[in-house]
């Protein structure tokens, strides 16, 4: 962890604390990806890593205001210059706001609010067992949310989360079984079958159950689509290969590392390492969590957690420093978790406690 990375994260956390939600008119959106819920998530992780109750209090304020804003008519409208975000998922819509508020409440030690927000998330997830099926826009993202909350919330709400998670997992597994012998289209973490496989693996891990036969067939089919270069294309049959998280090697590294942990298949660890190395060699480094260096740094952190090899942690630190150095050229608003400097600051924070680091939503918070 470099001093510059540490200072970058501290400055951003202080800015959100000092101005608060009411003083941040540049953040009109409530969502995790674009707005106030993303700020709440960042402050929560910062507080957990630093063990700072004051910052956690700020996270609770941001989560509370994000929830209120999400219930207004335009509270989840995308920022200016951003196209429509279809679907009903965690990243851009109301379920993600409730999900973040539930996590912050758990961290704050407020079981009543955790239960209320958990049930609000469940109600939205119960209405989300339909297309789109992917992580960013739809059902697979909701299943990732269930996988985190089913371990964090107890009591009757936990049973409701278990129920909707089982329903989502069953539907996605059936879709995967049908797709194994058919065309697959997008393959990566954000919008493709790799992300669906990640969600199903996370759900089986949360329940301490073995991956289903249908999931194993999907993993085998995905392996068969690997190009001779050793990397996965944007779509089945395509020659286009990306390095970032959303469609590229960083997301694949996280999938294959988790698949190795869940199956013990050493081929998958080797694939995860090769994917992470490909992601880290990005010659055109933008800073973002979605498509750039911050997301690629999380791939290195994934491999560090999986193997304990020091070079992966060194790679993560170097990559975060590169992201900070290019943050002015970001492809989105500064306060957007997946497109702006907020995601870079989150990667810097996670470097401080790398054995418990987690790509937001996609990986489990330990």
Buried (B, 14 or more C-beta within 10 A) or exposed (E): BBEEBBEBBBEBBEBBBEEEBEEBEEBBBBBBBBBBBBBBBBBBBBBBBBEBEEBBBBBBBBBBBBBBBBEEEEBBBBBEEBEEBEBBBBBBBBBBBBBBBBBBBBBBEBBEBBBBBBBBBBBBBBEBBEEBBBBBBBBBBBBBBBBBBBBBBBEEBBEBBBBBBBBBBEBBBEBBBEBBEEEBBBBBBBBBBBBBBBBBBBBBBBBEEEBBEBBBBBBEBBBEBBEEEBBBBBBBEBEEBBBBBBBBBBBBBBBBBBBBBBBEBEEBBEBBBBBBBBBBEBEEBBBBBBBBBBBBBBBBBBBBBBBEEEEBBEBBBBBBBBBBBBBEEBEBBBBBBBBBBBBBBBBBBBBBBBEBBBBBBBBBBE
